[in-house]
Amino acid sequence: MAQRAQRIARADVTGQSTSKTSAGWQEFGRALRTWREQRELSLRGLAERIRWDYSLIARWEQGKNRPSFEAITILDAELGAGGELVKQALRMAMADTDRLRRSTVEAVEAKASTRDEGGDMERRRLMRDAAAVAVGGAVAPVLATLTDAWQASEPRISGASVSQEMIDDWEDAADTHARRAYVDSPAVVLAGLAADFADMAPHLSQDQPEPVQRDLAHAAARHASLIAGKWFDLGNRREARRWWGKTRSLSERSGDTLLAAWLTGREAAYRRTDLNEDLSDVLLVAQRARRLAGDRPSAPLVIALSAEAQTLAMLRRYVEATTALRRAEDVFDQLPSSPVGLDPHWMYFDRSLIYTLADDARRATEAQDAAKEFYSSGHHGTATIALHNAALHTRTDPEQGTRQALRIVETLPIARRDARVRAAARIILEVTPEKAHALPVTQELRALTAAGDRSA
């Protein structure tokens, strides 16, 4: 009864009627039903999983109500849609916000048409598309209007379509998105990234003075790398590969070799968790990042060495992994106290991962205990570190360790059970003694870690 009351209470705040919005939500509803049926779930079965009333889910499928952004991300994660439902919801929201925008800001649109109308309109459409789902249709037109007005008020660089303030703002935005990625669900971060990248895109395609083009590419490469990572977390490998390719091309255009090293190292760190990747290929990516970083101490060199150490550990080359980790720590010690773009507690994660895989319980436990002092409860690394600890217990007590891992994953919000969390949980399966593979709890964890993985 209490759970049903909770579902009904949530329905009250997530059942936005589509009577005044785009009929395209019927298309979203059909997609939602298709994903549900592919998972062989009834409406009531899905309702029990996500703790929303089944009648509300039925209205979503019929296109009569529009789910909230929270609901969309949870549905996507629970049904293993790999970001497809999120992407479709972004498209559907565009029609809603276009209608709202036309009725409230016609004067702004008329003024905007005197500029590069085609590029500006596409930028605004994409920006409103993301904003509509992230902050709600009623706020999205205001957000788009204020963004247009702020940009129009800034003086342009001679011969360029942007101001220095706009470029600086996009760099600051990349920092903000990177920080939020540690605590927010991938889909929430992706919506914000989509708005900012769509804002930059038309300027990237225009002729700009060379220094402006480099600075634009620098900010855009940082966004593209984060976009790739969030698509990866959502399980959509095809989109992730596309955006890593965009990251590489933009890094080259920026002319910043250290930026290229930094973002290439990030790519390797993500890809080493993918079951469909050849880890030898991922190691080459990490080594390319190290070569780009050169020999001088820098945060990108730390990131490259970290990715190399992680990948070597996944390849069970533990001596080499430990050597790379120690070199990364030596470089880190030579950096300023707060190196830009580098989580100061990265070493605890690397130590925990590498020593857990190497079955060095003492060093792994020391790293995990130290991490607890620095990671907040909502930090992405908290659950991963806890799963490493569960893997240590699994070697000596398979049933207890696996149950510990199940509790960790099941207590996470569904939208936070991303690809990297599932990869950490799979470590438990890798270290489980063969005789324990048939345990029901082991099979349950295997099914849970497989949910949502997509190779597309």
C-alpha positions in Angstrom: 0.0 0.0 0.0 2.8 2.4 0.9 4.6 1.8 -2.4 1.4 2.3 -4.3 0.8 5.6 -2.5 4.3 6.6 -3.4 3.7 5.9 -7.1 0.4 7.8 -7.0 2.1 10.8 -5.3 4.8 10.8 -8.0 2.2 10.6 -10.7 0.7 13.8 -9.5 3.9 15.7 -10.4 5.0 13.9 -13.5 1.8 13.6 -15.5 2.0 16.8 -17.6 -0.8 16.8 -20.1 0.0 17.0 -23.8 -3.2 18.7 -24.7 -1.3 21.9 -25.3 1.9 20.3 -26.6 3.1 18.5 -29.8 1.4 15.4 -31.0 4.9 14.1 -31.5 4.7 12.7 -28.0 2.6 10.0 -29.4 5.6 8.9 -31.4 7.6 8.9 -28.1 4.8 6.8 -26.6 5.0 4.2 -29.3 8.8 4.0 -28.9 8.3 3.6 -25.1 5.9 0.8 -25.7 8.2 -1.0 -28.1 11.1 -0.9 -25.7 8.8 -2.2 -22.9 7.5 -5.0 -25.0 11.1 -5.9 -26.1 11.9 -6.4 -22.5 8.8 -8.6 -22.1 7.4 -6.3 -19.4 3.7 -5.5 -18.7 2.6 -2.1 -17.7 2.3 -3.2 -14.2 5.7 -4.9 -14.3 7.4 -1.8 -15.5 5.5 0.2 -12.9 6.8 -2.0 -10.1 10.4 -1.4 -11.3 10.3 2.4 -11.6 7.8 3.1 -8.8 5.3 5.0 -11.0 1.7 4.2 -11.3 1.0 1.9 -14.3 -1.9 4.0 -15.5 0.4 7.0 -15.9 2.8 4.9 -17.9 -0.1 3.9 -20.1 -0.9 7.6 -20.7 2.7 8.2 -21.6 2.5 5.4 -24.2 -0.7 6.8 -25.6 0.9 10.2 -25.9 -1.7 11.7 -23.6 0.8 12.8 -21.0 4.4 13.9 -21.4 6.9 12.3 -18.9 9.1 14.6 -16.8 12.8 14.6 -17.6 13.4 12.5 -14.5 10.9 9.9 -15.7 12.5 9.8 -19.2 16.0 9.2 -17.9 14.7 6.5 -15.5 12.7 4.8 -18.3 15.7 4.9 -20.7 17.9 3.3 -18.1 15.4 0.7 -16.9 14.5 -0.4 -20.4 18.2 -0.4 -21.6 17.4 2.1 -24.4 21.0 3.4 -24.4 19.9 7.0 -24.6 17.5 6.5 -27.5 14.4 7.5 -25.5 16.3 10.5 -24.2 17.2 11.5 -27.7 13.7 11.1 -29.0 12.3 13.1 -26.1 14.7 15.9 -27.0 13.3 15.9 -30.5 9.7 15.8 -29.4 10.2 18.8 -27.0 11.4 20.9 -29.9 7.9 21.2 -31.4 6.5 22.2 -28.0 9.0 25.0 -27.4 8.8 26.3 -31.0 5.1 26.8 -30.5 5.6 28.5 -27.2 8.4 30.6 -28.6 6.3 31.8 -31.5 3.5 33.0 -29.2 5.8 35.0 -26.9 8.9 36.2 -28.6 7.9 37.0 -32.2 9.8 40.2 -32.0 13.0 38.5 -31.1 12.7 36.1 -34.0 12.1 38.9 -36.4 15.3 40.6 -35.2 17.3 37.4 -35.4 16.2 36.9 -39.0 18.4 39.8 -40.0 21.5 37.7 -39.1 22.5 34.4 -40.5 18.9 33.1 -40.4 19.5 29.5 -41.4 22.4 28.8 -38.9 20.8 30.9 -36.1 17.4 29.1 -36.4 19.0 25.7 -36.3 21.1 26.7 -33.3 18.0 28.0 -31.4 16.0 25.0 -32.3 18.6 22.6 -31.0 19.2 24.7 -27.9 15.5 24.9 -27.1 15.2 21.2 -27.8 17.6 20.3 -25.0 16.3 23.0 -22.7 12.7 22.0 -23.0 13.4 18.6 -21.6 16.0 19.8 -19.1 14.0 22.6 -17.5 10.5 22.3 -18.8 8.7 23.7 -21.9 7.5 26.9 -20.2 11.0 28.0 -19.2 12.7 27.0 -22.4 11.6 30.0 -24.6 12.7 32.4 -21.8 16.1 30.7 -21.6 16.5 30.9 -25.4 15.5 34.5 -25.5 17.8 35.6 -22.7 20.7 33.7 -24.3 20.1 35.4 -27.6 19.9 38.8 -25.9 23.1 38.3 -23.9 25.0 37.2 -27.0 23.6 40.1 -29.1 24.7 42.6 -26.4 28.4 41.5 -26.5 30.7 43.3 -29.0 32.0 40.9 -31.7 35.7 40.4 -32.3 36.8 42.1 -35.5 36.0 39.8 -38.5 34.4 37.2 -36.3 30.8 36.2 -35.5 31.5 35.8 -31.8 32.7 37.9 -28.9 35.5 37.0 -26.5 32.9 36.9 -23.7 31.0 34.2 -25.6 34.1 32.0 -26.0 35.0 32.5 -22.3 31.5 31.6 -21.4 31.7 28.3 -23.4 35.0 27.4 -21.7 33.4 28.1 -18.3 30.4 26.0 -19.3 32.7 23.0 -20.1 34.1 23.3 -16.5 30.6 23.3 -15.1 29.4 20.3 -17.1 32.5 18.4 -16.1 31.9 19.0 -12.4 28.2 18.1 -12.8 29.1 14.9 -14.5 30.4 13.5 -11.2 27.0 13.9 -9.5 24.2 14.2 -12.1 22.7 11.4 -14.2 24.3 11.2 -17.7 21.0 12.3 -19.4 20.8 15.4 -17.3 24.4 16.4 -18.2 23.8 15.5 -21.8 20.9 17.9 -22.1 23.0 20.8 -20.9 25.8 19.9 -23.2 23.5 19.7 -26.1 22.3 23.3 -25.5 25.8 24.7 -25.3 27.2 22.8 -28.3 24.3 23.7 -30.5 25.0 27.3 -29.5 28.6 27.0 -30.7 28.0 24.9 -33.8 27.0 27.6 -36.4 30.1 29.7 -35.4 32.4 26.7 -36.0 31.2 26.3 -39.6 31.8 30.0 -40.4 35.0 31.6 -41.5 36.7 33.2 -38.5 40.1 34.8 -37.8 42.6 32.1 -37.1 43.0 32.8 -33.4 39.2 32.9 -32.9 38.8 29.6 -34.8 41.4 28.0 -32.5 39.7 29.2 -29.4 36.3 28.1 -30.6 37.6 24.7 -31.5 39.2 24.4 -28.0 35.9 25.0 -26.2 33.9 22.9 -28.6 36.4 19.9 -28.3 35.9 19.9 -24.5 32.1 19.8 -25.0 32.4 17.1 -27.7 34.5 14.9 -25.3 31.9 15.2 -22.5 29.1 14.5 -25.0 30.9 11.3 -26.1 31.3 10.3 -22.5 27.7 10.8 -21.6 26.5 8.9 -24.6 28.8 6.1 -23.5 27.4 6.2 -20.0 23.9 5.9 -21.5 25.1 2.8 -23.4 24.9 4.3 -26.9 28.3 3.3 -28.4 27.5 4.5 -31.9 26.9 8.1 -30.7 29.9 7.9 -28.4 32.2 6.9 -31.3 30.8 9.7 -33.5 31.5 12.3 -30.8 35.0 11.0 -30.0 35.7 11.5 -33.7 34.4 15.0 -33.5 36.6 15.6 -30.4 39.7 14.5 -32.3 39.0 16.8 -35.3 38.2 19.8 -33.0 41.3 19.1 -30.9 43.5 19.3 -34.1 41.8 22.5 -35.1 42.6 24.0 -31.7 46.3 23.4 -32.2 46.6 22.5 -28.5 48.5 19.3 -28.2 48.0 19.1 -24.5 44.2 19.4 -25.0 44.4 16.5 -27.5 46.3 14.4 -25.0 43.8 15.2 -22.2 40.8 14.3 -24.2 42.4 11.2 -25.8 43.2 9.9 -22.4 39.6 10.5 -21.3 38.4 8.5 -24.3 40.7 5.5 -23.4 39.5 5.6 -19.8 35.9 5.3 -20.9 36.5 2.7 -23.6 38.4 0.3 -21.4 35.1 -0.5 -19.6 33.4 -1.6 -22.8 33.0 -5.4 -23.2 32.9 -5.0 -26.9 36.3 -3.2 -27.1 39.6 -4.9 -27.8 41.7 -3.8 -24.9 44.8 -3.9 -26.9 43.3 -1.2 -29.2 42.3 0.8 -26.1 45.9 0.6 -24.8 47.1 2.1 -28.1 44.7 5.0 -27.6 46.1 5.6 -24.0 49.7 5.4 -25.3 48.9 7.9 -28.0 47.6 10.2 -25.3 50.8 9.8 -23.4 52.9 10.6 -26.5 50.8 13.7 -27.2 51.4 14.9 -23.6 55.1 14.7 -23.9 57.5 14.4 -20.9 56.9 17.7 -19.1 54.7 17.3 -16.0 51.1 18.3 -16.8 47.5 17.2 -15.9 47.0 15.7 -19.4 50.1 13.5 -18.8 48.6 12.3 -15.5 45.3 11.5 -17.3 47.1 9.6 -20.1 49.2 7.6 -17.7 46.1 6.9 -15.6 44.2 5.6 -18.6 47.2 3.4 -19.5 47.5 2.0 -16.0 43.8 1.2 -15.9 43.9 -0.6 -19.3 47.0 -2.6 -18.4 45.3 -3.7 -15.3 42.3 -4.8 -17.3 44.7 -6.8 -19.5 46.1 -8.4 -16.3 49.5 -6.9 -16.9 49.7 -5.8 -13.3 53.4 -5.1 -13.0 53.2 -2.7 -15.9 50.0 -1.2 -14.6 51.6 -0.5 -11.2 54.6 1.1 -12.9 52.4 3.4 -15.0 50.4 4.3 -11.9 53.5 5.2 -9.9 54.7 7.4 -12.8 51.3 9.1 -12.9 51.6 9.8 -9.1 55.2 11.1 -9.5 54.0 13.5 -12.2 51.0 14.6 -10.1 53.2 15.4 -7.2 55.1 17.9 -9.4 51.9 19.8 -10.4 50.3 22.8 -8.7 48.1 22.0 -5.7 44.9 22.3 -7.8 45.6 21.3 -11.4 42.8 22.5 -13.7 40.7 19.7 -15.1 42.0 16.9 -12.9 40.0 15.4 -10.0 42.5 15.7 -7.1 41.3 12.3 -5.8 41.9 10.4 -9.0 44.7 8.4 -7.5 42.4 6.7 -5.0 40.2 5.4 -7.8 43.2 4.1 -9.8 44.8 2.5 -6.8 41.5 0.8 -5.9 40.9 -0.5 -9.4 44.4 -1.7 -10.1 45.1 -3.3 -6.7 41.6 -4.9 -6.6 42.3 -6.5 -10.0 45.7 -7.6 -8.9 44.3 -9.2 -5.7 46.4 -6.9 -3.5 43.8 -6.6 -0.8 45.9 -4.5 1.6 46.7 -1.7 -0.9 43.2 -1.8 -2.4 41.6 -1.5 1.0 43.9 1.4 1.9 42.8 3.2 -1.3 39.2 2.5 -0.7 39.3 3.8 2.9 41.1 7.0 1.7 38.5 7.6 -1.0 35.7 7.5 1.6 37.2 10.6 3.1 37.0 12.6 0.0 34.2 11.4 -2.2 30.7 12.8 -1.3 27.8 10.4 -1.2 26.5 11.6 -4.5 29.9 11.5 -6.3 30.0 9.0 -9.2 33.2 7.4 -7.8 31.6 6.4 -4.5 29.5 3.5 -5.9 32.4 2.4 -8.1 34.9 2.3 -5.2 32.3 0.4 -3.1 32.0 -2.2 -5.9 35.8 -2.6 -5.9 35.5 -3.4 -2.2 32.8 -6.0 -3.0 35.1 -7.6 -5.5 37.7 -8.1 -2.8 35.2 -9.9 -0.6 34.0 -12.0 -3.5 37.3 -13.7 -3.8 37.0 -15.1 -0.2 33.2 -15.3 0.2 31.5 -15.3 -3.3 28.0 -15.1 -2.0 28.5 -12.3 0.5 30.6 -10.2 -2.0 28.0 -10.6 -4.8 25.2 -9.7 -2.4 27.1 -6.6 -1.4 27.5 -5.7 -5.1 23.8 -6.2 -5.7 22.8 -3.9 -2.8 25.2 -1.2 -4.1 23.7 -1.2 -7.6 20.1 -1.6 -6.5 20.3 1.4 -4.1 21.5 3.7 -6.9 18.8 5.6 -8.8 18.1 3.8 -12.1 19.3 6.8 -14.1 22.7 6.5 -12.3 23.3 2.8 -13.2 25.3 3.8 -16.2 27.8 1.9 -18.3 30.8 2.5 -16.0 28.9 1.4 -12.9 27.9 -1.8 -14.6 31.5 -2.3 -15.7 32.6 -2.0 -12.1 30.0 -4.5 -11.1 31.2 -6.9 -13.7 34.6 -7.0 -11.9 32.8 -9.0 -9.2 31.8 -11.6 -11.9 35.3 -11.8 -13.2 36.8 -12.6 -9.8 34.1 -15.0 -8.7 35.4 -18.5 -8.3 34.1 -20.9 -11.0 32.2 -23.0 -8.5 30.1 -20.0 -7.5 29.0 -19.1 -11.0 25.8 -21.1 -10.6 24.7 -19.3 -7.4 21.4 -17.5 -7.9 22.9 -14.3 -6.6 25.7 -14.4 -9.2 23.2 -15.0 -12.0 21.1 -12.1 -10.7 24.1 -9.8 -10.7 25.0 -10.9 -14.2 21.5 -10.1 -15.5 21.6 -6.7 -13.7 25.0 -5.7 -15.2 23.9 -6.8 -18.7 20.8 -4.6 -18.6 21.2 -1.5 -20.7 24.4 -2.5 -22.5 24.3 -1.8 -26.2 27.0 -2.3 -28.8 25.3 -0.1 -31.4 
